[in-house]
């Protein structure tokens, strides 16, 4: 089973990805985690990704699709996966050739997202207020069309992300027939 989790930063995608991975026995992959790992590398690509992320911008579609596709070609992802943070643009959707079974849009308000991120305690280098606001704006501009694309394909399920964590997990599992 191939599942995508979509939502603005702070919507609970990684919390749900981790819980669903345990429940379903398939690996969870976060593009944010992948990019943060690459940004730590002392390489040209690592430095470039770090600069883009710290500015709150999106990694180019071409680079993103290649990096994600390379990851998903690894043996541990051959029987399915749960991914969050990808695809973020219609161009990424069109260039991603790895069939998807279900897409869950974990929807929260911008205000709730800012509140959650501010309350995390540990603040990452790419989580300045300006970078977060920029990412939320980019989500509305570029990722909401992705949500609509999957809605039109009939594989998108809307989830109220402001419910308790366990309720959200249960709703997702129910939508998967589990």
Steps between C-alpha positions, in 0.01 A plus 500: 500500500631842399370788711563875487437732796445865407464795736666826595799495732384406850191309382619173654620319189807350667299400810247322279768357269679340794176361650377366165836342426473297823134410435543405134853360510624719213782757518441870553705757311502877553649717228572763764715245684676399176577862414621582854736200482633612159536859633740368769732358234807705411420475129391749237149350502493504882596869519251592228211316670589654837486853354165437328343340810623768741341763274168312526498425128427174317771280351468500119249255354763322292733443800212400727358241259845350439591482871161351602495255208854384585394439862185312399700271271672354808396143588328599830237701306412238237195371693360845570565810704353801674649829384449856610616828354476373145373578243467870571434630151299388196831471311623251762174302468541484121865388520457243778451160339427295811127416527320620813212315670372764746569862588403646837471876538547579869345845516568756774476878506808717446458632855499146642812414298691800635382421854613136477840579352566771761408253774732220387781599732784403268517745213690395191720736300242502218211590733532875544166681509577657162591163342188332643270777373667478158448120494133537598452754219677267254276213616187699417638613163660178376374204701127573519479433121664160572225431756237583238676280242480196729143591600402493130671161459280370786787387724506793746351483850458822701592466867432760772852538640383692807352187663685283753793305351338160564175611330692609190688169484173306540334702220791433265502126580122483448535670159759232414257227601698405812 
